[in-house]
Amino acid sequence: MSAAISVVHRSASLTTGFILLTMSLGVLIAQIDTSVVNLALAEIGADFGAGVNALQWVVDCYNLVYASLLLTAGTLADLYGRRRVFAIGIALFTAGSFLCGLAPNTSVLIIGRGIAGLGAALEIPTSLSILRVAYPDTKARTRALGVWASCNGLAFIIGPAAGGVLVDAIGWRSIFLMIIPFCIFALIMTMRWVPESKGPSGRRFDLKGQALAVTALGALSFAVIEGPHWGWLSTCSLVSFTVSIVAAVQFLYSQAIRDKSLVPFSMLKDRAFSACLAIAAAMTFGMYAMLFLTPLYLQSMRGASALVAGMRMLPMSIAFLVVSQMSGRLANKFGPRIPMTAGMAMMGVGLFVLAFVPVVENLLLIDIALVILGCGLGLNTGPVNAVAVATVSAARSGTASGLVNTARMVGATMGVAVLGAVFASFAGNLDNGGDIAAGLVPAYIGGGISEAIGAIIAFLFIRKDSLDERAVGARRP
């Protein structure tokens, strides 16, 4: 009997191991794409004659679609099957990457990035939901989420190294086409090893809420990215801001008065969950703007190739990979508040240090700042996801992971848009003698402030027992 039980346990362990591998591969693919695209922006701009605002759209179209549709992805996963939605996400990501690799102009490239963003929106939050079901034990799940999160760091190592070589040797199109075989492998693994699961009770697709969310975020991004070009008080800018505000108000109202809404307001009553949303947004607001601006600085102002710029980003990636492996154990031992607060504070310090780089022109400061940023990101990423998922029942894990990832990508979209606009406003026209350094300093400082705000929120609102199943269950609405 004991031997039979042992075999069953080994079989279950093998299955969960392959599930973790597949989910990690999914996030690895999406994050490699993100890190490589930032390195290729200078060459894309030169190839298509694109300015800073067009390059912002290359990055932010992906982020915008991703952020806007994450909530629907979580609901669709709960309703129609998490494995099914994850597989569709991988397929769409593959199609978007293929279109990007063959794009004849910036417009088609941006469309391809949007399709890839749709795939990522279906894939990444669903992967968290699948792990929530596969690992019912809180401590085992926290360790699994640490591994999942570390794939972000692994992507930032593989991406700059391999991507820099591909961009310099073959061209920027290769970074999109080379990811396709890995997407196909992830799809095969999904269909072979991941069991189907659902949580449809009380869930439905909120078309009105989804449309309003897309309109609000899209109009805001449009206004902020194009504002420096149009003029902040121009008719187009004012109309875009107005549309965004009206849509946002309508979205919040529609969610508040409906029982089965896109955003279950009952989840927001848990202060740890709401704090996680704010922390995730603050984290990526500064981080994604840094990932957008730093390679441009290195390639445009310092004359670095894509490979050299990628190598310059490696200290952050390595630090993140190492620290993220420990974040789950630290959160289990000391509670999530300490690593989350320390992580956000370190990211703020890293961005403030980066603000000095264009002034003193000391590239060693880049390495120091990126190591600090990587350590901070590694401390925070795993715990913020673990706390968010732990605050809800397994049946609502898809929605919860969708919400926290929505906050993360809203922060990323707004970071690239707002801090990119700050950069453009201070730097001026780069084609006519603009000053890159003058734009970078206020943009980095703005990012550092967002991380500092996130650290304060983590310290004030994340409880030491936020990962304790019994304590969380007692507070759960």
Protein Blocks (a to p, Z undefined) as FASTA:
>chain_A
ZZmmmmmmmmmmmmmmmmmmmmmmmmmmmmmmmmmmmmmmmmmmmmnopafklmmmmmmm
mmmmmmmmmmmmmmmmmmnopklmmmmmmmmmmmmmmmmmmocbfklmmmmmmmmmmmmm
mmmmmmmmmmmmmmmblklmmmmmmmmmmmmmmmmmmmmmmmmmmmmmnopklmmmmmmm
mmmmmmmmmmmmmccdddfehpacdfklmmmmmmmmmmmmmmmmmmmmnopkbmklmmmm
mmmmmmmmmmmmmmmmpmbbfblfklmmpmklmmmmmmmmmmmmmmmmmmmmmmmmmmmm
nopafklmmmmmmmmmmmmmmmmmmmmmmmmmnopklmmmmmmmmmmmmmmmmmmmmmno
paklmmmmmmmmmmmmmmmmmmmmmmmmmmpcfklmmmmmmmmmmmmmmmmmmmmmmmmm
mmmmmnopfknopafklmmmmmmmmmmmmmmmmmmmmmmmmcfklmgmklmmmmpZZ
